């Protein structure tokens, strides 16, 4: 008896279980090849979602840098944009680093 990752929820279950106890995925209805294919598909979807988040973080970073160096004088935003621009750039850079680390760890898992 071996422990495998459920293709539906990626939690540990027995390979002899008919149904995942966590999510209800029907393990007994699939053969080993279709379970492996389902796991690869789910992993690919997760990586694609993280890459999308990474790109969004880059867009916010560029917007924060742009807001920092834009001339806001004469605007109603002039008082708080010197603080908001770098804060947005910093927060999005941290978001990018965290997302990049999550992609790295997900790709290292088997």
C-alpha angles and dihedrals in degrees: 000000000000134000115237136177114258109241090219102052104005092234123135117270136159117269088228095056115111094206131025108250091212104049107006096245110164102241095168093059093063134064123228094265095053091045090053091048091050091050091051091048093050091047091050091050091051092050091049091051091050092049089052090052089049092054091048089052089053091051091051090047091054090046090052092050090047092049090049095056099034116108103247096172112133092023129109087239094058094101100056106023095085085063101034096051097056091040090055091046092048095046093047091048090054089047089052093051093049092048091047090052091049090052090049093051093045092052091049093054118092 
